[in-house]
């Protein structure tokens, strides 16, 4: 009859803290974990704790294997077969922690749990980085380290003692951390590309446009990028941020080409007028486009080039928040001379679609007499006839441009841009559609501008001989408020509902703006600290031509200095208290006798032993004085007398 | 073939490790010299290496660094560097955790062969800081793990198993710590000559002690006086069946022996030459048993061993003198614990 042997309860003191550390690390993953994974984690934690408290047995090995198999298959299925990336990775970690808990028997098994806890914190940072992520990670590490210490120390130590030790160690580690963070060389190219399925990664611009297919445009408050201008903020009609240039139309959808490098692009620009300099902090888009005002002349972002249509693009996608500086010339002219090949390309239309529009364009162009007049008349048409700006237009069937121009007459920027470009092309004027952002909200506190996803916009560029490409925004003809005023104050027909007509109170508005200032500074100074910012910072610190070698050497020097200081502090902290005078004098006496005191020998016994070899009466006197000084009432004159006696004795012994 | 290869490799690794350890120990011994019985640890004699957990931690931090570099993620850089910083600090604190400790030999109680000799090592913390996770060890033998509060002293027990009688000598022991995170192990070797005494193992099966003479030369019926009943004590092997309190046994189930106090204050003599066994070790074992039993019975006894006479007397120190004489009989070279 074998007795069921349960756990021995040896983890009772340490397990709750390990569980706390794990739970704290899982916290930011909760919105992203599949329900079953969260449930498994919570249940396993609770179960394991009950096992420890009630001295139950751990579940048998076969059941753990089955559970592990089920969990791993579930992760595989939950993420459609993806096993890399932050999503499945953190789900795997959470499940692994849960399974490991069920076989945690010994104290040291908890090491694995604490390692998992750290990896969970790390993967939450890969997913998203907010302002609170910083205090969160510090708190997470300190909690994990406290649990770690508590696991490793004797039962006499309270959790408060472990926390104090962890805080002290973290305090010593902080300068090392900061030095390494500043000086560790950042590299521009990633080693490998693993998709970060950040649900928080904002949906960037689409690189295509089919206006008839969308029946409503969601208004996302998410930030696309923030801009701070060196001088004045340009007026709204100059705040067009070019993204994708769409040059091909198939009757329904506008498409562009993949971003590419065009070494001659800059030579096609005649930079004119006064420059505007500004700094952009861009949120990750997983796309290549880098936003700038027309037309960028100088930029400091690495591996970023000007494409054939004079827009900027980085070679690898923007997968992290980045900061860059640009100088643009808003009054520049583009492609004053456009080759006939390109003229033809930018006027091509599919032959068999949107025939009505085609006919209208021919007719209007003939009536107008010149291209300039024609363009103005088209804009006039949008402005004076019954065209409406709405974010919830009807879906259009075949020949969407015809249907829009002649039937529905309701749409947002994409509809107008598309119709305008088709009209231009039909009349033989080279034109294209530009997708990008327009406008932005000015934060008066931070003297910068926030451009949100809701500021995404589509407009046109037409080419005229001698003038080159220039921007025309047909939406401005329909709804000038859309262009001239900030989004937050504009109220358009039919879109009130989607914006929530309850305008936020002034106080709340101020609060939001203040919060955004703090966030922006944090983003600029900390989160966007990459190779470029680092070089600048190093130069500011006085390093000439900073490269990774110099930074590494500086880092090593600083680390050595810091570690020296830390070990000095530790020496001071662990220093024994100074010996009292009596003990020091007595040590001098024992040295002088030539008889070494043995362990546990009382001064009197030692004295007796000394007297066996020495006939003098001095040892008796000295011992008496020493005991008086050491253990007698305080404030007597034994110490000076002891000193005299011992000095006397030592001198005689030497002779 | 490949299997053979692996096993050879394995053994040579073990051998290599042993050889290295031996070299390191020898080097440390030469470098440090022998220690006083009270020794304060200074920093230059403390050694430190990462533990297995420390290696895993290092690999984890390195992996995290690669990940941070790949994603250029500044907060995960921060996390990585915080852990790296904690690793650095842990290393220094681990070493400091030993520096300044006062290690004193606090004696070893004599024991019987086959039992453990308990070496008592007192460690004192004179600083104002707690010292965590301390342990005394020699080879694979280690004490319990404990910490020391500021100003505290504690005795750590090193339980060395013994096999044979005589002196045993511990020439070296270590003190180690894994504080704070078990990432590093710091240790110091102390070279003190700590000699302990191992009594012979008492024999299990013993003949009755020979009938011996009283101090006056009269023969006695038995080892103990039979004149006056003096009380009962628990039965020991070797007690005469005639003295067992059978009535009490029938009543309670406890085997008890009757004790008598002889009016002639007789005492018993145990003589090495009169033990009727040929083997010397066996003889010593029997004598040990007799002495232990006699001591328990609190009667006077004496020991004759190769011309020396001890007693007759009783008490702790007499017992020790007799057993020490037996332990060291033709066996003065100490047994050195090489671990």
Interface residues (C-beta under 8 A of the other chain):
Chain A: X108 X111 X115 X118 X119 X121 X122 X125 X126 X129 X133 X134 X137 X138 X141 X145 X148 X149 X152 X153 X154 X156 X157 X161 X165 X169 X170 X172 X173 X174 X175 X176 X177 X180 X181 X184 X186 X187 X188 X190 X191 X192 X194 X196 X319 X320 X526 X527 X528 X529 X530 X531 X559 X563 X566 X567 X570 X571 X573 X574 X575 X576 X577 X596 X598 X599 X600
Chain B: X36 X37 X38 X53 X56 X57 X60 X64 X66 X67 X69 X70 X71 X72 X73 X74 X75 X76 X77 X78 X79 X80 X81 X82 X83 X84 X85 X86 X88 X89 X90 X92 X93 X96 X97 X99 X100 X104 X105 X106 X107 X126 X127 X128 X129 X130 X132 X133 X145 X146 X147 X178 X179 X180 X181 X182
